[in-house]
Amino acid sequence: MQYSFYDLLKLTGSLGLFLYGMKIMSEGLQKLAGDRLRGILTAMTTNRLTGVLTGMSITALIQSSSATTVMVVSFVNAGLLTLSQSISVIMGANIGTTVTAWIISVFGFKVDMSVFALPFLALALPLIFSNKSSRKSVGEFIFGFSFLFMGLALLKDNAPDLSRNPEMLAFVQNYTGMGFLSILLFLFIGTLLTMIVQASAATMALTLIMCANGWISYELGAALVLGENIGTTITANLAALTANHQAKRAALAHLVFNIFGVVWVLTIFTFFTDAVSWFVDTYMHPDSEEVAVSYKLSGFHTAFNICNVCILIWANKLIEKTVRLIIPQKEEEEEYRLRFITGGMLSTAELSILQAHKEIELYAERTQRMFTMTKDLLGKEKDDEFNKLFSRIEKYENISDNMEIEIANYLNQVSEGRLSSESKLQIRAMLREVTEIESIGDSCFNLARTLNRKRQANIDFTEGQTEHIYSMMRLVDDALTQMILALSKPEHQTVDINKTYNIENEMNNYRNQLKNQNILNVNNKQYDYQMGVYYMDIIAECEKLGDYVVNVVEAGSDIIKERKHA
């Protein structure tokens, strides 16, 4: 046996370079496309056909079905795509991923792209160090492209030479002559390999090399390809582990789709592989056996996925019902749980920002609900009702603190990934939004505590004081509504903050007016000094809350201005 541990390390390193190249190339394209990918996914999924075409196009573009499916799961988790829409996009992603195999077959086996790798790296070097994020993304794409084909060339060079190692060929051949059991065994191996590597493109490259070098037959290579289609679903399912039920269902739909496809192809396996082989030999005229087998495997991969989509696109509703049955709807998650972002959704840093933005919107809505409870607290006369509502506000204060920490930690994790300069600015603004929203929660709790102290002191506000407090709270409620409206607007629209400023000015003027009136009322003995203190504490806290609202809206507005200048 002339294959040492050092040779195995070289083979593993070659695979590592191939995987890294695929990752860098995919990330560069995703950053280059950026918001356009989000727009395409959310806009072009109006029916099953456009959903399939969208998934196919995006996966062919970013060269990673795993990235597309994780993206889809993220969008379902954020409520931007329905489960039915996501299934169509995932079907298209399965077709789009076959482009990778053709690129490897045509350029990796017919043309030695590794010869051009170093000159490409030289061309990309100035782009990598460019200050403009779009140029940097192009540079990263070229670097990834070069590394990918350097890795592929090294894989071919470092693959064991079976003519010099007959023992290895004998070992492989022990499991190739078992008929249909060999097909099932290699299907299982393909699934396992792809689950471990988490990149079907890498296992596809290994399969092409194994067949081209004569390790295994074309039929066993096809079995490996079927296994890879099942194994590639693991990435999205891992990403959905901590997501909501709809996202888990979308990831499961990918698995169900591929398993069904593998089952029906296995029933006509010999006919299917022979048909692909005949088509390649008749119409593509490969110039060598090595190229022929790579074309046949790529053709099998493409034909399998296209046929599977053509059959199952009509069973979209059936797949949806199946995954709903497997993952039934449980009771609504408790309020302290984050709904849109989770630790498992960080596969694509750029897209994770969208998850955080949706969570910040929800955070703001919860804070407004907290303020509504505080307003209701003012009118509670019975002790048990007051105490129950006060406890709920106290719980919301803890939720608010936890949400701030979790969203901020998530954004910090995202900021450690590969991001465009615009996305870095966006994260900075979002961190400011989170801090200010938490301050709004603190203000709501301060208002509740002031009302609690007033109640314990057995003091009742006058009718005029109560009316003024409600008037001030109505202004605060208007400001909070305007803030949520601003947060929910698309990123490309300019947020009109004049309304927020007008409400804030009105609150300042009203606070000053009530402050002067309070001094006169205390001097005129209309109510005692302590009641005036509680009264003005509430008015002042409401005005301070309005300042935090302005800060949140300004943070959203600033990022839009900065992105326009970037």
N, C-alpha and C positions, 0 to 999 in steps of 0.2 A: 504494500500500500504506500504510494508515493504522495500522499496528501496529508501534510502536517497540520498541527494546531495553528501555526503561523499562517498557513494558506487559508485556513478557516477564518482567521481574524481579518485577513485581506478581503475575503469574500463578504464578510459582515460589514466591514468598513465601506466597501463599494456600495452595498445596499443602503448604508447610512447616508452616503453622499447622494445617491439617487433620491431617497426620501426627503432629504433636506432641500434638494433642488426643486422637487415637486412642491414642497411647503412654501419656499420662498417665492416661486413663480406664481402660485395660487394667491398668496397674500398680496403680492405686488399688483396683480390684476384686480383683486377685490378693493384695494385702496384706490387704484386708478379709477375704477368704476364708481366706488363709494355710494353716494346717495342714489345714483341712477339705478343700481341693482335693487335697492329698496323700492324705488318707484315702479320699476318693471314688475317686480313680484306682486306688489299690492294692486297695480292697475291692470295687469294683463292676465288675470285669473277669473275672468267673467264667466267662462264656461269650461267644460272639460278639455276641449281641443286647445284653447288658448293657454290653459294651465299646463298641458303637456308640452306645448311648444316653448313656453316660458322656461319650464324646468330644463328642457333639452338645451335651449340657447345659453342659459346661465351656466350650466354645468360644462358645456363645450367651451365656454369662454374662460371660466376660472379653473378648468381642468381638475375638478374635485367634486364627485357626487356627495362625498361626506360633508364638505363645506356647504353644499346646496341644501342637503337634508337637515343639517344642524341649523342653517339659516331659516328653513321652513318651520322647523320645530320651534325656533325662537319666536317667529312671527305668530304662530298659533298660540304660543304661550302668552304673547302680548295682546292677543285678540285682534290682530291685523288680518289674519287669514282664518277662514272657517276650516273645519276638519275636511269637508268635502273638497274644497279648493286645494288644500295641502296634498291630498292623495293624488290629484292630477299632476301637480308640480313634481312630486316624487317619482311618478311614472315617467315623466319627461327626463328627470335627472338620470334615470337608469339608461335611457338612450344616449344622452349627452356624454356619459362617462365612457362610452365605447370609442369616442374620438381619440382618447388617450392611447388605446391599443393600436389604432391605425397610425398615429404619429410615431409610436415606437416601431411598428412594423415597417413603415415606409422609410423613415429617416434613420432609425436605429440599425436596421438590417440591410437596407438597400444602399443607403448613403451613410458614410461614417461622419456623423455630425460632431464627434469628439475632436476632429481635426480643426473645426471652426470654433471650438469652445473657448480656447485662450484668446484668440482675436476678439471674440464677442465680449469677453470679460474686460479687455482693454478698452473697447468702445463704451462699455457701461460704466467704467470707473469714474469718469467725470460726472456722470449723471447721479451716481450714488452719493457724491459729496455736494450735490446741488442744494441750494436753499429752498428751491421751489418743490413742494411736495409731489406734484404730478411728475416732474422729471425724475425725482428720487424713486418713485413707484415704477417708472419705466425701467430704470436702472436695476431695481430689485428683480423685476420680471426677467430681464436679460440674464442677470446673474443666476437666477433659478433655472432658467432654460439651459444655460451652459452646464451648471452642476448636474442637472438631470441626465444629460447625454454623456457627460464625463463619467457619471456613476454607472450608466448603462454599459459604456465601453469597458469599464473596469470589471463590471459583473461578468461580462462575456470572457474577458481575459483571465479572471480568477476562478471561473467555474472549473471544477475538476475535469481533467482530460481523461475520459473513460477508456480510451484506447490504451493509456498508460496505467490505468487503475481498473483492471477487469473485475476485481473483487467487488468494487462499488456497483458496477453494471449488473453483476450477478445478484447483489443485494436488492437493487431496484426491481430486477426482473422476477424476483421471487414473488412479487405482489402484482405483476402485470398480466399473469396468465390465468386469473381466476374468473374470467368472464365478467358477468354483470356485478359480481362482488368487488372486482377491481374498480369498476366505475364508481360504486358507492364509497369505497375506501378513499379514492382520490377526491371525490366530492367532499368527504369529511375533512381530508387534509387541507383542501383549498379553503374551506370555511374556517378551520382552526388557524391557518396561517394568516388569513386576512383579519381575523379577530385580534390576533397578537400584534400584527404590524399596523393595523387600523388604516390601511391604504390599499384599496383594491388595485390601484395602478402599479404598486410595487410587486404584488403577487402576480399580477398579469405579466409584468416584465420577466419575473423569474420563470413563469410558465412558458413564455415564448422562448427563453434561453434554453430551458430543459428540453423542449421539443426540437428546437433548432440544432442542439448538440446531440440529439439522438438518445437522450436518457429515457424518454417515454414516448409513446405513440401519440398521434394527433387526437385519437379518441380519448385517451386518458388526460391529455391536456384540456380537452373540452369539458371533461368531468371536473377538473380543477377550476375552470372558469365558472361552472355552475356553482361550485362551492364558494368562490369569491363573491358571487352575487348575494349569497346569504350572509357571508362574513362581513360585508361592507355595511350592513344595517346596524352593526354593533355600535358604531360611533354615535349615530342619532339616538339610539336607545340609551346609551350612557349619558348623553347630554340631557335627556328627558327624565332621568331618574328622580331629580328633585324638582321637576317642573309640575305644572298643573295637569289635570286629567286630560284635557284636550290635547296638550302637547305630547303626553305619553301615548295617547291614541294615535296621533300622527306618526310617531316613531314606530309604533307597533304595526301600523298600516304598511309601512315600508317592508317590514319583515314578512307579513302575511302575503303581500304582493309577490315578493321574490320566492318564497317557499312554494306558493301555488304554481308559479312559472316553472320552477325546477321539477315539481312533481309531474306536470303534463309533458315536459320535454323528455323526462326519463322514460315515459311510456312509449315514445317513438324515437328513442335516442339514436339507434342505428340509422334509421331513415333520415333523420334530421342532419346528422353529421355527414352522411353520404351526399345529401343534397347540397350542402355548403361546399364540400370538397369538389363535387362536379362543377358547381358554378365558378369556383376559383380557377380550376384547371381549364375550363372552357372559355371563360370571358376575360380573365385577368392575366393569363400567360406569364406566370412568374418565371424569372430567369435562372433560379437555382432552387434546390430542395429546401434550403434554409429559409429563403424568402417565401416559398410556397406554403410551408407549414405555419409561418407567422401570419400570412394572409388568411389561411383557413381558420386559424384560431380567432383572429380579429373579426372575420366574417361570421363565424359561429356566435361570437359575443354580441355582435350587432343584430344578427338575424333573431337570436333568442330574445333580446330585449324588445325589438320592434314587434315581433309576433306576440309577445306577452302583453305589451301595451295595447295592441289592436284587439286582443281578446278581452282584457280586463277593464278597458276604458268604459265598456258598457256595464261593468259590474261595480262601478264606483260606489253606488248606494249600498250594495251587498257588503263590500269591504268595510264601509263605514259602520253598518249594523253589526258586523262581526267584531270589530275592535271595541265598539260600545258594549257589546255583550261580555267580552273578555275583561274590559276595564269598566265596570259599572260606575255610575255617578254616586259619589259618597256625599255625606252632608257637607255643607259649605265650610270651607276652611276657617279656622278661628282667625280673628282680626289681627292678631299679632304676627301672623305669617305674611311674608312678602308674597305678592301674587305674581309678579312679572319677572323678577330677576332671581337667579339662584346661582350657587357656586358651580353648577354643572354646565352653565351656558356660556362659558368664556372661550369656546373654541375659535370664534371669530371676533377679535377685539372691536373692530369698527362697528359691527352689528350689535354688540353688547351695549353700546351707547343708547341705542333705540330702546332696549329693555329698561335701562335705568331711567330714561326720560318718561316712559309710561308709569314706572313706579313712583317717580316724583309727582306726576299728576295725581296718582292715587293718594300719595302722602298729603298733598294739598287738600284733596277732597275730604280726607279723614280729619284734617285739622279744622276745616270748616264745620264738619259735623260736631267736633268737640266744642267749637264756639257756640253752635246752636244749643247744645246741652247746657252750656254756661248761661245762655240767655234764658233757657227754660228754668234753670235753678232759681233765678230771681223771683219767679212766680210760685215756687213751691212753698206751701204753708205747713203741710203735715210733716212731722219729723221723719217718719219712715221713708216717705217719698223723697224728701230732701237728701237724707243720708244715702239712699240707694243711688240717686243720680250723682251725688258728689263722689261716691266710690267709683262709679263708671267713668267720671271725668278723670279721677286719679289713675284709673287703669289706662285711659287714653294717653295720659301724660307719660306713662311708662312705655306704651307702644310707640309714641312719638320719639322718645329718646332712643329706643332700640332701632327704629327705622332709620334715624339719622346715622347711627353708627354702621348699620348694615349696608345702607346705600353708599355711604362715604367709603367704606372698605371695598365695596364692589367696584366703585369708580376708580379707586387707587389701584386695584388689581388690573382693571382694564387699561389704565394709563401706563402700566408696565409693558403692555404689548406693543406691536408695531402699529403706530398711528400716524395719520397725516397731521400736519400742523393745525389744520382747521379743527380736527377732532380733539386735539390737546386743548385748544381754546374752549371748545364746547364743554369738556370735562371740568375745566377750571370754573366756568360759569355755573355748571350744574352743582358743583360742590358748594358754591356760594348760595345757590337756591336752597339746597338741603339745610344749610346752617340757619338761614333766615326762616324757613318754614318751621324748624324746630323751635326757634325763638317765639314764633306765633303760638305754638303749643304751650310754651312756658307762660306766655301772657294769658292764655285761656285758663291755665291752672291757677295763676295768680289771682285772676278775677274770681274764680270759684273759691279760693281760700279766703279772699276778702269777704265774700258773701257768707262764708261759714263763720268767720270771726264775728261778723255783724250779728249773725243769728245767735251765736253763743253769748254775746253781750246783751241779747234780748232787746235789740234796737230795731225799730221799723222805720223805713224811709217814709218821707211825706209823699203825698200823691204827686206833687210837682217834681220831686227828686226822681221818683220811679219813672215818671213820664220822660224826663230828660235823659235818664240812663237808657231807656228803650230807644229813644231817638238816636243817641250816640251808637248804640249797638246795631241799629238798622244801617247806619253809615258804614260800620265795620263789616257787616254782612255783605253790603254792596261792593266794598273793596275786595273782599275775599272772592266773591263771585267773579269780579273782573280779573282777579289774579289767576283763577282757574281757567278762565276763558283764554287768557294770554298764554298760559302754559300748554293748553291743548291745541293752539294754532300750529300749522305746519311750519317747519324751521325756515323755509324760504320766504315766508311772509313777514313783513315788518309789523311788529306789535305796536299798536297805538296805545301809548302809556298816558296820553293826555287825560283820559277819563279817570285813571288812577290818581294822577296829580290833583285833579279837580276835587275828587272825594277827600284826599288827604288835606288839601287846603281848607275844605269845608269843616273837616274834623278839628283842625288846628284852631280855626276861628271860633267854632262852637265850644271847644275846651276853654279857650281864653275868656269867652263870654260867661260860661258857667263858673269859672274860677272867680271872676270879679263878683258875680252875683252871689256866690257862696259866702264870700267875705262879708258882704252886706247883710245877708240872711243871718249869719252867726252873730254879727254885731247887733242886729235887731231882735235877737233872741227868738227867731222863728224855729230854730232847732239848736241843740247843743253842739259844742265844738267837736266831740268825738264822732257824732253822726256825720258832721261835715267832713271829717277826716276819711271815714269809710266811703262816703259819697265821692269825694274828689280822687281817692285812690282808684276807684273804678273808672271814673272819667279819664284820668291820666293814663291808666293801663290800656284803655281802649285806643287812645291817641297813639300810644307807643306801638300797639299792635298794628295800627295803620302804617307806621313808619317801616315796620318789617315787611308789610305787604308791598310797599313801594320798592324796597330793596330786591325782593323776589322778581318783580316785573322788570326792574332795571337790569338785573342779571341776564334775563332772557333777551332783553333788547340789545344789551352790549355785545353779546356773542354774535348776533346777526350783523351788527355794524363791523365787528372785527373780521368776520368771515368775508364780508364784502371787500374789505381792504387787503385781505391776505392774498 
